[in-house]
Amino acid sequence: MVVLGGVNILGGSGTIPGVVIAAFVMGLVTFGFGLLNVPGIVQSIFIGSLLIGAIALPIVAGKIARRWGRRTLSR
């Protein structure tokens, strides 16, 4: 299971630049929504959806790669 920035929460490795970029993107999204006067609940829903998508994307990509017989990078 990978969280935004490439850090594996079950152990393993990630990169500091990946974490910094992920934090920057999250801050940028929050700041942009604040400038646009987007309500807080909408910000929370969007950021939550972004995190769920970031977690689900490698899982789905791995399943598709296994279905087509390709090796994944995590092996």
PDB file of N, CA, C, O and CB in Angstrom:
ATOM      1  N   MET A   1       0.846  -1.167   0.000  1.00  0.00           N
ATOM      2  CA  MET A   1       0.000   0.000   0.000  1.00  0.00           C
ATOM      3  C   MET A   1       0.895   1.235   0.000  1.00  0.00           C
ATOM      4  O   MET A   1       1.762   1.379   0.862  1.00  0.00           O
ATOM      5  CB  MET A   1      -0.965  -0.005   1.218  1.00  0.00           C
ATOM      6  N   VAL A   2       0.691   2.096  -0.936  1.00  0.00           N
ATOM      7  CA  VAL A   2       1.519   3.286  -1.090  1.00  0.00           C
ATOM      8  C   VAL A   2       0.665   4.515  -0.839  1.00  0.00           C
ATOM      9  O   VAL A   2      -0.480   4.599  -1.285  1.00  0.00           O
ATOM     10  CB  VAL A   2       2.167   3.341  -2.499  1.00  0.00           C
ATOM     11  N   VAL A   3       1.234   5.456  -0.126  1.00  0.00           N
ATOM     12  CA  VAL A   3       0.559   6.717   0.136  1.00  0.00           C
ATOM     13  C   VAL A   3       1.240   7.787  -0.703  1.00  0.00           C
ATOM     14  O   VAL A   3       2.354   7.590  -1.187  1.00  0.00           O
ATOM     15  CB  VAL A   3       0.587   7.081   1.660  1.00  0.00           C
ATOM     16  N   LEU A   4       0.580   8.896  -0.870  1.00  0.00           N
ATOM     17  CA  LEU A   4       1.072   9.987  -1.704  1.00  0.00           C
ATOM     18  C   LEU A   4       2.538  10.293  -1.430  1.00  0.00           C
ATOM     19  O   LEU A   4       2.926  10.455  -0.273  1.00  0.00           O
ATOM     20  CB  LEU A   4       0.235  11.232  -1.484  1.00  0.00           C
ATOM     21  N   GLY A   5       3.338  10.375  -2.449  1.00  0.00           N
ATOM     22  CA  GLY A   5       4.748  10.667  -2.316  1.00  0.00           C
ATOM     23  C   GLY A   5       5.638   9.454  -2.451  1.00  0.00           C
ATOM     24  O   GLY A   5       6.861   9.598  -2.481  1.00  0.00           O
ATOM     25  N   GLY A   6       5.070   8.262  -2.534  1.00  0.00           N
ATOM     26  CA  GLY A   6       5.856   7.063  -2.740  1.00  0.00           C
ATOM     27  C   GLY A   6       6.310   6.362  -1.484  1.00  0.00           C
ATOM     28  O   GLY A   6       7.098   5.420  -1.566  1.00  0.00           O
ATOM     29  N   VAL A   7       5.847   6.783  -0.325  1.00  0.00           N
ATOM     30  CA  VAL A   7       6.252   6.141   0.926  1.00  0.00           C
ATOM     31  C   VAL A   7       5.309   4.985   1.203  1.00  0.00           C
ATOM     32  O   VAL A   7       4.090   5.158   1.224  1.00  0.00           O
ATOM     33  CB  VAL A   7       6.253   7.154   2.113  1.00  0.00           C
ATOM     34  N   ASN A   8       5.876   3.807   1.415  1.00  0.00           N
ATOM     35  CA  ASN A   8       5.089   2.617   1.679  1.00  0.00           C
ATOM     36  C   ASN A   8       4.788   2.547   3.174  1.00  0.00           C
ATOM     37  O   ASN A   8       5.715   2.553   3.984  1.00  0.00           O
ATOM     38  CB  ASN A   8       5.829   1.340   1.196  1.00  0.00           C
ATOM     39  N   ILE A   9       3.505   2.481   3.560  1.00  0.00           N
ATOM     40  CA  ILE A   9       3.156   2.463   4.976  1.00  0.00           C
ATOM     41  C   ILE A   9       3.336   1.096   5.605  1.00  0.00           C
ATOM     42  O   ILE A   9       3.245   0.963   6.825  1.00  0.00           O
ATOM     43  CB  ILE A   9       1.739   2.917   5.160  1.00  0.00           C
ATOM     44  N   LEU A  10       3.586   0.085   4.804  1.00  0.00           N
ATOM     45  CA  LEU A  10       3.805  -1.256   5.330  1.00  0.00           C
ATOM     46  C   LEU A  10       5.292  -1.592   5.400  1.00  0.00           C
ATOM     47  O   LEU A  10       5.662  -2.753   5.572  1.00  0.00           O
ATOM     48  CB  LEU A  10       3.076  -2.282   4.472  1.00  0.00           C
ATOM     49  N   GLY A  11       6.129  -0.591   5.268  1.00  0.00           N
ATOM     50  CA  GLY A  11       7.571  -0.807   5.251  1.00  0.00           C
ATOM     51  C   GLY A  11       8.089  -0.634   3.842  1.00  0.00           C
ATOM     52  O   GLY A  11       7.314  -0.625   2.886  1.00  0.00           O
ATOM     53  N   GLY A  12       9.350  -0.500   3.714  1.00  0.00           N
ATOM     54  CA  GLY A  12       9.915  -0.301   2.387  1.00  0.00           C
ATOM     55  C   GLY A  12      10.533   1.074   2.292  1.00  0.00           C
ATOM     56  O   GLY A  12      10.978   1.640   3.290  1.00  0.00           O
ATOM     57  N   SER A  13      10.559   1.601   1.099  1.00  0.00           N
ATOM     58  CA  SER A  13      11.244   2.873   0.926  1.00  0.00           C
ATOM     59  C   SER A  13      10.432   3.823   0.075  1.00  0.00           C
ATOM     60  O   SER A  13       9.596   3.420  -0.735  1.00  0.00           O
ATOM     61  CB  SER A  13      12.609   2.661   0.306  1.00  0.00           C
ATOM     62  N   GLY A  14      10.703   5.076   0.284  1.00  0.00           N
ATOM     63  CA  GLY A  14      10.158   6.159  -0.504  1.00  0.00           C
ATOM     64  C   GLY A  14      11.270   7.173  -0.671  1.00  0.00           C
ATOM     65  O   GLY A  14      12.373   6.978  -0.161  1.00  0.00           O
ATOM     66  N   THR A  15      10.997   8.232  -1.366  1.00  0.00           N
ATOM     67  CA  THR A  15      12.026   9.239  -1.546  1.00  0.00           C
ATOM     68  C   THR A  15      11.600  10.536  -0.883  1.00  0.00           C
ATOM     69  O   THR A  15      10.415  10.869  -0.849  1.00  0.00           O
ATOM     70  CB  THR A  15      12.316   9.463  -3.036  1.00  0.00           C
ATOM     71  N   ILE A  16      12.557  11.251  -0.365  1.00  0.00           N
ATOM     72  CA  ILE A  16      12.261  12.544   0.246  1.00  0.00           C
ATOM     73  C   ILE A  16      11.726  13.520  -0.796  1.00  0.00           C
ATOM     74  O   ILE A  16      10.764  14.230  -0.504  1.00  0.00           O
ATOM     75  CB  ILE A  16      13.515  13.121   0.922  1.00  0.00           C
ATOM     76  N   PRO A  17      12.302  13.591  -1.996  1.00  0.00           N
ATOM     77  CA  PRO A  17      11.716  14.490  -2.998  1.00  0.00           C
ATOM     78  C   PRO A  17      10.262  14.137  -3.331  1.00  0.00           C
ATOM     79  O   PRO A  17       9.448  15.029  -3.571  1.00  0.00           O
ATOM     80  CB  PRO A  17      12.550  14.457  -4.270  1.00  0.00           C
ATOM     81  N   GLY A  18       9.938  12.846  -3.346  1.00  0.00           N
ATOM     82  CA  GLY A  18       8.557  12.447  -3.604  1.00  0.00           C
ATOM     83  C   GLY A  18       7.603  12.942  -2.542  1.00  0.00           C
ATOM     84  O   GLY A  18       6.497  13.390  -2.846  1.00  0.00           O
ATOM     85  N   VAL A  19       8.035  12.861  -1.287  1.00  0.00           N
ATOM     86  CA  VAL A  19       7.207  13.330  -0.181  1.00  0.00           C
ATOM     87  C   VAL A  19       7.069  14.848  -0.238  1.00  0.00           C
ATOM     88  O   VAL A  19       5.983  15.381  -0.008  1.00  0.00           O
ATOM     89  CB  VAL A  19       7.805  12.891   1.173  1.00  0.00           C
ATOM     90  N   VAL A  20       8.155  15.543  -0.540  1.00  0.00           N
ATOM     91  CA  VAL A  20       8.112  17.006  -0.622  1.00  0.00           C
ATOM     92  C   VAL A  20       7.200  17.450  -1.756  1.00  0.00           C
ATOM     93  O   VAL A  20       6.426  18.392  -1.590  1.00  0.00           O
ATOM     94  CB  VAL A  20       9.526  17.582  -0.820  1.00  0.00           C
ATOM     95  N   ILE A  21       7.279  16.793  -2.897  1.00  0.00           N
ATOM     96  CA  ILE A  21       6.413  17.141  -4.026  1.00  0.00           C
ATOM     97  C   ILE A  21       4.957  16.885  -3.680  1.00  0.00           C
ATOM     98  O   ILE A  21       4.090  17.698  -4.001  1.00  0.00           O
ATOM     99  CB  ILE A  21       6.805  16.346  -5.280  1.00  0.00           C
ATOM    100  N   ALA A  22       4.680  15.761  -3.027  1.00  0.00           N
ATOM    101  CA  ALA A  22       3.300  15.446  -2.636  1.00  0.00           C
ATOM    102  C   ALA A  22       2.762  16.475  -1.657  1.00  0.00           C
ATOM    103  O   ALA A  22       1.620  16.912  -1.790  1.00  0.00           O
ATOM    104  CB  ALA A  22       3.220  14.047  -2.018  1.00  0.00           C
ATOM    105  N   ALA A  23       3.567  16.870  -0.672  1.00  0.00           N
ATOM    106  CA  ALA A  23       3.135  17.886   0.290  1.00  0.00           C
ATOM    107  C   ALA A  23       2.913  19.225  -0.405  1.00  0.00           C
ATOM    108  O   ALA A  23       1.972  19.948  -0.081  1.00  0.00           O
ATOM    109  CB  ALA A  23       4.172  18.039   1.419  1.00  0.00           C
ATOM    110  N   PHE A  24       3.778  19.553  -1.359  1.00  0.00           N
ATOM    111  CA  PHE A  24       3.631  20.793  -2.112  1.00  0.00           C
ATOM    112  C   PHE A  24       2.331  20.796  -2.914  1.00  0.00           C
ATOM    113  O   PHE A  24       1.617  21.798  -2.937  1.00  0.00           O
ATOM    114  CB  PHE A  24       4.829  20.994  -3.045  1.00  0.00           C
ATOM    115  N   VAL A  25       2.024  19.678  -3.571  1.00  0.00           N
ATOM    116  CA  VAL A  25       0.793  19.588  -4.364  1.00  0.00           C
ATOM    117  C   VAL A  25      -0.437  19.725  -3.472  1.00  0.00           C
ATOM    118  O   VAL A  25      -1.383  20.431  -3.820  1.00  0.00           O
ATOM    119  CB  VAL A  25       0.741  18.256  -5.134  1.00  0.00           C
ATOM    120  N   MET A  26      -0.423  19.050  -2.318  1.00  0.00           N
ATOM    121  CA  MET A  26      -1.557  19.141  -1.403  1.00  0.00           C
ATOM    122  C   MET A  26      -1.726  20.580  -0.886  1.00  0.00           C
ATOM    123  O   MET A  26      -2.845  21.084  -0.796  1.00  0.00           O
ATOM    124  CB  MET A  26      -1.371  18.162  -0.222  1.00  0.00           C
ATOM    125  N   GLY A  27      -0.618  21.226  -0.552  1.00  0.00           N
ATOM    126  CA  GLY A  27      -0.679  22.615  -0.105  1.00  0.00           C
ATOM    127  C   GLY A  27      -1.149  23.551  -1.205  1.00  0.00           C
ATOM    128  O   GLY A  27      -1.905  24.489  -0.951  1.00  0.00           O
ATOM    129  N   LEU A  28      -0.701  23.295  -2.422  1.00  0.00           N
ATOM    130  CA  LEU A  28      -1.107  24.109  -3.563  1.00  0.00           C
ATOM    131  C   LEU A  28      -2.607  23.989  -3.826  1.00  0.00           C
ATOM    132  O   LEU A  28      -3.280  24.985  -4.092  1.00  0.00           O
ATOM    133  CB  LEU A  28      -0.323  23.701  -4.808  1.00  0.00           C
ATOM    134  N   VAL A  29      -3.120  22.765  -3.749  1.00  0.00           N
ATOM    135  CA  VAL A  29      -4.556  22.552  -3.943  1.00  0.00           C
ATOM    136  C   VAL A  29      -5.352  23.268  -2.850  1.00  0.00           C
ATOM    137  O   VAL A  29      -6.341  23.939  -3.141  1.00  0.00           O
ATOM    138  CB  VAL A  29      -4.888  21.040  -3.946  1.00  0.00           C
ATOM    139  N   THR A  30      -4.926  23.127  -1.606  1.00  0.00           N
ATOM    140  CA  THR A  30      -5.616  23.774  -0.502  1.00  0.00           C
ATOM    141  C   THR A  30      -5.569  25.296  -0.640  1.00  0.00           C
ATOM    142  O   THR A  30      -6.580  25.972  -0.445  1.00  0.00           O
ATOM    143  CB  THR A  30      -5.002  23.345   0.830  1.00  0.00           C
ATOM    144  N   PHE A  31      -4.411  25.824  -0.972  1.00  0.00           N
ATOM    145  CA  PHE A  31      -4.256  27.270  -1.136  1.00  0.00           C
ATOM    146  C   PHE A  31      -5.124  27.774  -2.291  1.00  0.00           C
ATOM    147  O   PHE A  31      -5.781  28.809  -2.172  1.00  0.00           O
ATOM    148  CB  PHE A  31      -2.774  27.630  -1.383  1.00  0.00           C
ATOM    149  N   GLY A  32      -5.126  27.043  -3.402  1.00  0.00           N
ATOM    150  CA  GLY A  32      -5.930  27.444  -4.556  1.00  0.00           C
ATOM    151  C   GLY A  32      -7.420  27.445  -4.241  1.00  0.00           C
ATOM    152  O   GLY A  32      -8.148  28.352  -4.642  1.00  0.00           O
ATOM    153  N   PHE A  33      -7.864  26.422  -3.521  1.00  0.00           N
ATOM    154  CA  PHE A  33      -9.278  26.392  -3.130  1.00  0.00           C
ATOM    155  C   PHE A  33      -9.605  27.541  -2.187  1.00  0.00           C
ATOM    156  O   PHE A  33     -10.700  28.099  -2.245  1.00  0.00           O
ATOM    157  CB  PHE A  33      -9.628  25.051  -2.466  1.00  0.00           C
ATOM    158  N   GLY A  34      -8.664  27.898  -1.320  1.00  0.00           N
ATOM    159  CA  GLY A  34      -8.883  29.032  -0.428  1.00  0.00           C
ATOM    160  C   GLY A  34      -9.010  30.327  -1.200  1.00  0.00           C
ATOM    161  O   GLY A  34      -9.849  31.163  -0.865  1.00  0.00           O
ATOM    162  N   LEU A  35      -8.195  30.511  -2.226  1.00  0.00           N
ATOM    163  CA  LEU A  35      -8.279  31.712  -3.056  1.00  0.00           C
ATOM    164  C   LEU A  35      -9.604  31.780  -3.814  1.00  0.00           C
ATOM    165  O   LEU A  35     -10.133  32.862  -4.069  1.00  0.00           O
ATOM    166  CB  LEU A  35      -7.113  31.753  -4.041  1.00  0.00           C
ATOM    167  N   LEU A  36     -10.120  30.628  -4.162  1.00  0.00           N
ATOM    168  CA  LEU A  36     -11.390  30.572  -4.898  1.00  0.00           C
ATOM    169  C   LEU A  36     -12.610  30.573  -3.979  1.00  0.00           C
ATOM    170  O   LEU A  36     -13.744  30.478  -4.448  1.00  0.00           O
ATOM    171  CB  LEU A  36     -11.423  29.337  -5.772  1.00  0.00           C
ATOM    172  N   ASN A  37     -12.377  30.681  -2.678  1.00  0.00           N
ATOM    173  CA  ASN A  37     -13.460  30.672  -1.678  1.00  0.00           C
ATOM    174  C   ASN A  37     -14.332  29.418  -1.763  1.00  0.00           C
ATOM    175  O   ASN A  37     -15.554  29.480  -1.628  1.00  0.00           O
ATOM    176  CB  ASN A  37     -14.334  31.907  -1.851  1.00  0.00           C
ATOM    177  N   VAL A  38     -13.682  28.297  -1.987  1.00  0.00           N
ATOM    178  CA  VAL A  38     -14.387  27.016  -2.018  1.00  0.00           C
ATOM    179  C   VAL A  38     -14.667  26.614  -0.565  1.00  0.00           C
ATOM    180  O   VAL A  38     -13.775  26.701   0.279  1.00  0.00           O
ATOM    181  CB  VAL A  38     -13.544  25.904  -2.777  1.00  0.00           C
ATOM    182  N   PRO A  39     -15.890  26.176  -0.264  1.00  0.00           N
ATOM    183  CA  PRO A  39     -16.211  25.778   1.108  1.00  0.00           C
ATOM    184  C   PRO A  39     -15.297  24.647   1.601  1.00  0.00           C
ATOM    185  O   PRO A  39     -14.831  23.821   0.816  1.00  0.00           O
ATOM    186  CB  PRO A  39     -17.677  25.339   1.197  1.00  0.00           C
ATOM    187  N   GLY A  40     -15.053  24.629   2.912  1.00  0.00           N
ATOM    188  CA  GLY A  40     -14.153  23.660   3.515  1.00  0.00           C
ATOM    189  C   GLY A  40     -14.552  22.220   3.278  1.00  0.00           C
ATOM    190  O   GLY A  40     -13.684  21.366   3.096  1.00  0.00           O
ATOM    191  N   ILE A  41     -15.846  21.926   3.276  1.00  0.00           N
ATOM    192  CA  ILE A  41     -16.288  20.550   3.072  1.00  0.00           C
ATOM    193  C   ILE A  41     -15.962  20.081   1.656  1.00  0.00           C
ATOM    194  O   ILE A  41     -15.627  18.914   1.453  1.00  0.00           O
ATOM    195  CB  ILE A  41     -17.795  20.426   3.339  1.00  0.00           C
ATOM    196  N   VAL A  42     -16.057  20.973   0.687  1.00  0.00           N
ATOM    197  CA  VAL A  42     -15.722  20.618  -0.691  1.00  0.00           C
ATOM    198  C   VAL A  42     -14.217  20.374  -0.806  1.00  0.00           C
ATOM    199  O   VAL A  42     -13.788  19.457  -1.507  1.00  0.00           O
ATOM    200  CB  VAL A  42     -16.174  21.736  -1.676  1.00  0.00           C
ATOM    201  N   GLN A  43     -13.416  21.190  -0.120  1.00  0.00           N
ATOM    202  CA  GLN A  43     -11.971  20.983  -0.105  1.00  0.00           C
ATOM    203  C   GLN A  43     -11.633  19.618   0.474  1.00  0.00           C
ATOM    204  O   GLN A  43     -10.809  18.887  -0.075  1.00  0.00           O
ATOM    205  CB  GLN A  43     -11.275  22.087   0.697  1.00  0.00           C
ATOM    206  N   SER A  44     -12.271  19.283   1.585  1.00  0.00           N
ATOM    207  CA  SER A  44     -12.011  17.996   2.235  1.00  0.00           C
ATOM    208  C   SER A  44     -12.391  16.830   1.339  1.00  0.00           C
ATOM    209  O   SER A  44     -11.656  15.846   1.252  1.00  0.00           O
ATOM    210  CB  SER A  44     -12.770  17.903   3.551  1.00  0.00           C
ATOM    211  N   ILE A  45     -13.524  16.930   0.680  1.00  0.00           N
ATOM    212  CA  ILE A  45     -13.975  15.867  -0.221  1.00  0.00           C
ATOM    213  C   ILE A  45     -13.004  15.711  -1.390  1.00  0.00           C
ATOM    214  O   ILE A  45     -12.658  14.591  -1.766  1.00  0.00           O
ATOM    215  CB  ILE A  45     -15.399  16.164  -0.744  1.00  0.00           C
ATOM    216  N   PHE A  46     -12.566  16.830  -1.964  1.00  0.00           N
ATOM    217  CA  PHE A  46     -11.646  16.771  -3.098  1.00  0.00           C
ATOM    218  C   PHE A  46     -10.304  16.184  -2.695  1.00  0.00           C
ATOM    219  O   PHE A  46      -9.776  15.317  -3.392  1.00  0.00           O
ATOM    220  CB  PHE A  46     -11.446  18.158  -3.690  1.00  0.00           C
ATOM    221  N   ILE A  47      -9.745  16.638  -1.586  1.00  0.00           N
ATOM    222  CA  ILE A  47      -8.451  16.139  -1.138  1.00  0.00           C
ATOM    223  C   ILE A  47      -8.551  14.663  -0.747  1.00  0.00           C
ATOM    224  O   ILE A  47      -7.634  13.889  -1.020  1.00  0.00           O
ATOM    225  CB  ILE A  47      -7.935  16.973   0.048  1.00  0.00           C
ATOM    226  N   GLY A  48      -9.646  14.272  -0.117  1.00  0.00           N
ATOM    227  CA  GLY A  48      -9.856  12.861   0.201  1.00  0.00           C
ATOM    228  C   GLY A  48      -9.937  12.012  -1.051  1.00  0.00           C
ATOM    229  O   GLY A  48      -9.371  10.919  -1.104  1.00  0.00           O
ATOM    230  N   SER A  49     -10.642  12.511  -2.064  1.00  0.00           N
ATOM    231  CA  SER A  49     -10.734  11.795  -3.337  1.00  0.00           C
ATOM    232  C   SER A  49      -9.368  11.693  -4.011  1.00  0.00           C
ATOM    233  O   SER A  49      -9.038  10.671  -4.614  1.00  0.00           O
ATOM    234  CB  SER A  49     -11.729  12.494  -4.271  1.00  0.00           C
ATOM    235  N   LEU A  50      -8.579  12.760  -3.903  1.00  0.00           N
ATOM    236  CA  LEU A  50      -7.239  12.750  -4.472  1.00  0.00           C
ATOM    237  C   LEU A  50      -6.361  11.708  -3.790  1.00  0.00           C
ATOM    238  O   LEU A  50      -5.612  10.996  -4.459  1.00  0.00           O
ATOM    239  CB  LEU A  50      -6.604  14.131  -4.355  1.00  0.00           C
ATOM    240  N   LEU A  51      -6.444  11.611  -2.478  1.00  0.00           N
ATOM    241  CA  LEU A  51      -5.666  10.610  -1.744  1.00  0.00           C
ATOM    242  C   LEU A  51      -6.121   9.191  -2.072  1.00  0.00           C
ATOM    243  O   LEU A  51      -5.294   8.299  -2.266  1.00  0.00           O
ATOM    244  CB  LEU A  51      -5.778  10.855  -0.240  1.00  0.00           C
ATOM    245  N   ILE A  52      -7.440   8.982  -2.135  1.00  0.00           N
ATOM    246  CA  ILE A  52      -7.956   7.657  -2.490  1.00  0.00           C
ATOM    247  C   ILE A  52      -7.498   7.273  -3.896  1.00  0.00           C
ATOM    248  O   ILE A  52      -7.115   6.127  -4.133  1.00  0.00           O
ATOM    249  CB  ILE A  52      -9.502   7.630  -2.401  1.00  0.00           C
ATOM    250  N   GLY A  53      -7.535   8.218  -4.820  1.00  0.00           N
ATOM    251  CA  GLY A  53      -7.068   7.955  -6.177  1.00  0.00           C
ATOM    252  C   GLY A  53      -5.582   7.638  -6.224  1.00  0.00           C
ATOM    253  O   GLY A  53      -5.151   6.766  -6.979  1.00  0.00           O
ATOM    254  N   ALA A  54      -4.787   8.355  -5.404  1.00  0.00           N
ATOM    255  CA  ALA A  54      -3.341   8.109  -5.369  1.00  0.00           C
ATOM    256  C   ALA A  54      -3.027   6.732  -4.800  1.00  0.00           C
ATOM    257  O   ALA A  54      -2.038   6.110  -5.188  1.00  0.00           O
ATOM    258  CB  ALA A  54      -2.637   9.187  -4.540  1.00  0.00           C
ATOM    259  N   ILE A  55      -3.854   6.257  -3.891  1.00  0.00           N
ATOM    260  CA  ILE A  55      -3.655   4.928  -3.322  1.00  0.00           C
ATOM    261  C   ILE A  55      -4.156   3.843  -4.271  1.00  0.00           C
ATOM    262  O   ILE A  55      -3.534   2.789  -4.400  1.00  0.00           O
ATOM    263  CB  ILE A  55      -4.367   4.817  -1.971  1.00  0.00           C
ATOM    264  N   ALA A  56      -5.288   4.106  -4.937  1.00  0.00           N
ATOM    265  CA  ALA A  56      -5.909   3.094  -5.792  1.00  0.00           C
ATOM    266  C   ALA A  56      -5.193   2.929  -7.136  1.00  0.00           C
ATOM    267  O   ALA A  56      -5.195   1.837  -7.705  1.00  0.00           O
ATOM    268  CB  ALA A  56      -7.359   3.452  -6.032  1.00  0.00           C
ATOM    269  N   LEU A  57      -4.590   3.989  -7.642  1.00  0.00           N
ATOM    270  CA  LEU A  57      -3.983   3.933  -8.970  1.00  0.00           C
ATOM    271  C   LEU A  57      -2.909   2.854  -9.104  1.00  0.00           C
ATOM    272  O   LEU A  57      -2.965   2.080 -10.060  1.00  0.00           O
ATOM    273  CB  LEU A  57      -3.388   5.270  -9.306  1.00  0.00           C
ATOM    274  N   PRO A  58      -1.930   2.761  -8.192  1.00  0.00           N
ATOM    275  CA  PRO A  58      -0.929   1.685  -8.340  1.00  0.00           C
ATOM    276  C   PRO A  58      -1.520   0.285  -8.178  1.00  0.00           C
ATOM    277  O   PRO A  58      -1.050  -0.665  -8.805  1.00  0.00           O
ATOM    278  CB  PRO A  58       0.181   1.874  -7.324  1.00  0.00           C
ATOM    279  N   ILE A  59      -2.539   0.158  -7.348  1.00  0.00           N
ATOM    280  CA  ILE A  59      -3.174  -1.148  -7.153  1.00  0.00           C
ATOM    281  C   ILE A  59      -3.869  -1.584  -8.433  1.00  0.00           C
ATOM    282  O   ILE A  59      -3.707  -2.721  -8.875  1.00  0.00           O
ATOM    283  CB  ILE A  59      -4.182  -1.101  -5.984  1.00  0.00           C
ATOM    284  N   VAL A  60      -4.639  -0.684  -9.025  1.00  0.00           N
ATOM    285  CA  VAL A  60      -5.355  -1.000 -10.262  1.00  0.00           C
ATOM    286  C   VAL A  60      -4.371  -1.237 -11.402  1.00  0.00           C
ATOM    287  O   VAL A  60      -4.555  -2.153 -12.203  1.00  0.00           O
ATOM    288  CB  VAL A  60      -6.333   0.135 -10.628  1.00  0.00           C
ATOM    289  N   ALA A  61      -3.326  -0.415 -11.477  1.00  0.00           N
ATOM    290  CA  ALA A  61      -2.325  -0.586 -12.533  1.00  0.00           C
ATOM    291  C   ALA A  61      -1.627  -1.938 -12.404  1.00  0.00           C
ATOM    292  O   ALA A  61      -1.346  -2.590 -13.409  1.00  0.00           O
ATOM    293  CB  ALA A  61      -1.289   0.552 -12.482  1.00  0.00           C
ATOM    294  N   GLY A  62      -1.345  -2.361 -11.167  1.00  0.00           N
ATOM    295  CA  GLY A  62      -0.717  -3.660 -10.950  1.00  0.00           C
ATOM    296  C   GLY A  62      -1.609  -4.810 -11.377  1.00  0.00           C
ATOM    297  O   GLY A  62      -1.143  -5.782 -11.972  1.00  0.00           O
ATOM    298  N   LYS A  63      -2.905  -4.695 -11.069  1.00  0.00           N
ATOM    299  CA  LYS A  63      -3.841  -5.749 -11.482  1.00  0.00           C
ATOM    300  C   LYS A  63      -3.968  -5.818 -12.991  1.00  0.00           C
ATOM    301  O   LYS A  63      -4.033  -6.907 -13.561  1.00  0.00           O
ATOM    302  CB  LYS A  63      -5.215  -5.517 -10.860  1.00  0.00           C
ATOM    303  N   ILE A  64      -4.003  -4.668 -13.642  1.00  0.00           N
ATOM    304  CA  ILE A  64      -4.080  -4.661 -15.106  1.00  0.00           C
ATOM    305  C   ILE A  64      -2.809  -5.245 -15.706  1.00  0.00           C
ATOM    306  O   ILE A  64      -2.868  -6.005 -16.672  1.00  0.00           O
ATOM    307  CB  ILE A  64      -4.311  -3.228 -15.634  1.00  0.00           C
ATOM    308  N   ALA A  65      -1.660  -4.892 -15.137  1.00  0.00           N
ATOM    309  CA  ALA A  65      -0.395  -5.420 -15.658  1.00  0.00           C
ATOM    310  C   ALA A  65      -0.319  -6.931 -15.485  1.00  0.00           C
ATOM    311  O   ALA A  65       0.155  -7.632 -16.378  1.00  0.00           O
ATOM    312  CB  ALA A  65       0.796  -4.751 -14.956  1.00  0.00           C
ATOM    313  N   ARG A  66      -0.783  -7.442 -14.344  1.00  0.00           N
ATOM    314  CA  ARG A  66      -0.770  -8.904 -14.140  1.00  0.00           C
ATOM    315  C   ARG A  66      -1.734  -9.596 -15.086  1.00  0.00           C
ATOM    316  O   ARG A  66      -1.456 -10.695 -15.565  1.00  0.00           O
ATOM    317  CB  ARG A  66      -1.130  -9.253 -12.685  1.00  0.00           C
ATOM    318  N   ARG A  67      -2.844  -8.972 -15.351  1.00  0.00           N
ATOM    319  CA  ARG A  67      -3.819  -9.580 -16.256  1.00  0.00           C
ATOM    320  C   ARG A  67      -3.236  -9.701 -17.659  1.00  0.00           C
ATOM    321  O   ARG A  67      -3.492 -10.682 -18.356  1.00  0.00           O
ATOM    322  CB  ARG A  67      -5.121  -8.757 -16.287  1.00  0.00           C
ATOM    323  N   TRP A  68      -2.463  -8.717 -18.071  1.00  0.00           N
ATOM    324  CA  TRP A  68      -1.878  -8.740 -19.397  1.00  0.00           C
ATOM    325  C   TRP A  68      -0.523  -9.440 -19.414  1.00  0.00           C
ATOM    326  O   TRP A  68       0.133  -9.495 -20.454  1.00  0.00           O
ATOM    327  CB  TRP A  68      -1.736  -7.333 -19.921  1.00  0.00           C
ATOM    328  N   GLY A  69      -0.098  -9.979 -18.261  1.00  0.00           N
ATOM    329  CA  GLY A  69       1.120 -10.765 -18.222  1.00  0.00           C
ATOM    330  C   GLY A  69       2.393  -9.954 -18.131  1.00  0.00           C
ATOM    331  O   GLY A  69       3.479 -10.477 -18.381  1.00  0.00           O
ATOM    332  N   ARG A  70       2.279  -8.694 -17.781  1.00  0.00           N
ATOM    333  CA  ARG A  70       3.475  -7.858 -17.661  1.00  0.00           C
ATOM    334  C   ARG A  70       3.939  -7.846 -16.225  1.00  0.00           C
ATOM    335  O   ARG A  70       3.136  -7.981 -15.301  1.00  0.00           O
ATOM    336  CB  ARG A  70       3.206  -6.421 -18.153  1.00  0.00           C
ATOM    337  N   ARG A  71       5.227  -7.684 -16.039  1.00  0.00           N
ATOM    338  CA  ARG A  71       5.772  -7.591 -14.687  1.00  0.00           C
ATOM    339  C   ARG A  71       5.583  -6.181 -14.173  1.00  0.00           C
ATOM    340  O   ARG A  71       5.681  -5.221 -14.936  1.00  0.00           O
ATOM    341  CB  ARG A  71       7.266  -7.989 -14.655  1.00  0.00           C
ATOM    342  N   THR A  72       5.312  -6.048 -12.879  1.00  0.00           N
ATOM    343  CA  THR A  72       5.157  -4.735 -12.269  1.00  0.00           C
ATOM    344  C   THR A  72       6.489  -4.293 -11.677  1.00  0.00           C
ATOM    345  O   THR A  72       7.393  -5.107 -11.494  1.00  0.00           O
ATOM    346  CB  THR A  72       4.054  -4.755 -11.185  1.00  0.00           C
ATOM    347  N   LEU A  73       6.605  -3.021 -11.384  1.00  0.00           N
ATOM    348  CA  LEU A  73       7.833  -2.466 -10.837  1.00  0.00           C
ATOM    349  C   LEU A  73       8.033  -2.872  -9.375  1.00  0.00           C
ATOM    350  O   LEU A  73       9.157  -2.831  -8.875  1.00  0.00           O
ATOM    351  CB  LEU A  73       7.821  -0.950 -10.962  1.00  0.00           C
ATOM    352  N   SER A  74       6.965  -3.260  -8.687  1.00  0.00           N
ATOM    353  CA  SER A  74       7.068  -3.558  -7.266  1.00  0.00           C
ATOM    354  C   SER A  74       7.643  -4.941  -6.992  1.00  0.00           C
ATOM    355  O   SER A  74       7.918  -5.257  -5.835  1.00  0.00           O
ATOM    356  CB  SER A  74       5.718  -3.439  -6.623  1.00  0.00           C
ATOM    357  N   ARG A  75       7.833  -5.761  -7.990  1.00  0.00           N
ATOM    358  CA  ARG A  75       8.361  -7.121  -7.774  1.00  0.00           C
ATOM    359  C   ARG A  75       9.840  -7.126  -7.643  1.00  0.00           C
ATOM    360  O   ARG A  75      10.439  -8.185  -7.458  1.00  0.00           O
ATOM    361  CB  ARG A  75       7.964  -8.036  -8.894  1.00  0.00           C
TER     362      ARG A  75
END
